[in-house]
Amino acid sequence: MPEHPTRRPPWRRGALGQRGYPLYLLSMVQGSTGFWISKIAQDWLLLRLTGDVQAVGISTALQFAPVLFFGLYGGVLADKFNAKWLVVLAQAMTGMSALAMAVLAISERIAPWHVFIAATWIGFANVIDQPGRARIITALSGRYIGQAISLNSIAFQVSGSWGPLISAAVVGAFGPGWAFAINATACLVSCLLLARLPVDDPPGRTVEKVGLREGLATIRQTTEIGWALALLACIAVLGLNMPLIYAGMANEVFHTGVEGYSQFNSLAAVGAVTGGLIAARRRGTSRLRELATWLGLYGLVLVLTSQAEGPLVFGLFVIAINTVVVLFQLLANTLVQANADPVALGRVMSLFTLVTFGGNALGGPLIGGVVDLIGPRATLALNGTLLLVAMVLTSLAIGRFTGQRLRIGPRGLVIIEPEVPRHVRLGLPPRRRVTPDDDPGAAGRTSRDSSP
């Protein structure tokens, strides 16, 4: 007699009860641990070789550059080929880079340009890794896609808590070369685990042409995705460069130095895991009005944080900041994946990654310059205010686009839906209904008109 779902232990419920997903999560944890071990060793090695902090920034920019320029084409590959083997290829590329760095570092022949090439090579691996992982999660999680995305984020954040500590111990005892060797081994193990995942070829393989323009055209017909990306862009530019503000608060306001900065980053990890756990416990799909609310709440938290008097109170606000921003990102991710056409999922998620990374890259120098000009406290207040304004303007734009109206009734504000659906008014084809044949995990999920 089969075991009743409610009687299963927690580690076999929800997404963890889906065939193949626990194996993927295991590969994510150990692979992310290897990434953090190698990342800390790479930054420390480059700093030792050059004595220049700017060199570390250059290596980070080189790692993001391929995603910014070629990330959308990675989505095309994810929609055309089996995502499992694309991620295996990405892990193999990362492992080759780590192995080469290990040999050069252990033999003491390494130079800064070696590190720059390795960072760029890893960036090209990320071009196919990110959209490939999005497809894997969707294929393995079934109707628990929101929980699966949250668990994936938690795995990365938790690995980021112990990975740097392991890296510091290995580099201090044996040198950075052995940290790269550990990452190379972790990549090999990831390849072996990922190769066993039960992921089939994508529906797009049956389509004659899988191109970038055809895939992104789904955003015009599925405006939940377009507006979610617009809200995400606001967060990416104004809210994903908080370490710059943490550094300014630690050095200029609280005068706690590197110790305070490291503590703020540790508390940020606590908030990120908290946001992931909250998102993992949610049921159902996200709505645009929910994302807009979280965007406004994030802006409000930033404004309140700017008034924190001491490092202890500021640290508590840091936890709140990262809880809200990670929850927003995960809900946006879930909304986009749940509404994307399965045939174009890789291309849509590559645009999601591009908005996140591009906004982060654009906001970095912008926020850094504002901090230098007006100070970290004022920057927090300014960013929070701008996010509140963005929430109001975007919500009004979404309502106008969808033909919705607000009315004040006995129970407060009421949203009046239009009598004529949006796609009829604009002459667009109706939303394509996702069937179990297209997406086995989407049984029971139907199309709906765009609404905030």
Secondary structure, DSSP 8 states (H G I E B T S, - for coil): ----GGGS-GGGSGGGGSTTHHHHHHHHHHHHHHHHHHHHHHHHHHHHHH--HHHHHHHHHHHHHHHHHHHHHHHHHHHHS-HHHHHHHHHHHHHHHHHHHHHHHHTT---HHHHHHHHHHHHHHHHHHHHHHHHHHHHHHGGGHHHHHHHHHHHHHHHHHHHHHHHHHHHHHH-HHHHHHHHHHHHHHHHHHHTTS-----GGGGSS---HHHHHTHHHH-HHHHHHHHHHHHHHHHHS-HHHHHHHIIIIIS--HHHHHHHHHHHHHHHHHHHHHHHHT--S---HHHHHHHHHHHHHHHHHHTT--SHHHHHHHHHHHHHHHHHHHHHHHHHHHHHS-GGGHHHHHHHHHHHHHHHHHHHHHHHHHHHHHH-HHHHHHHHHHHHHHHHHHHHHHHHHHHT-EEEEETTEEEEE--SS-HHHHTT--------TTT-GGGTT--------
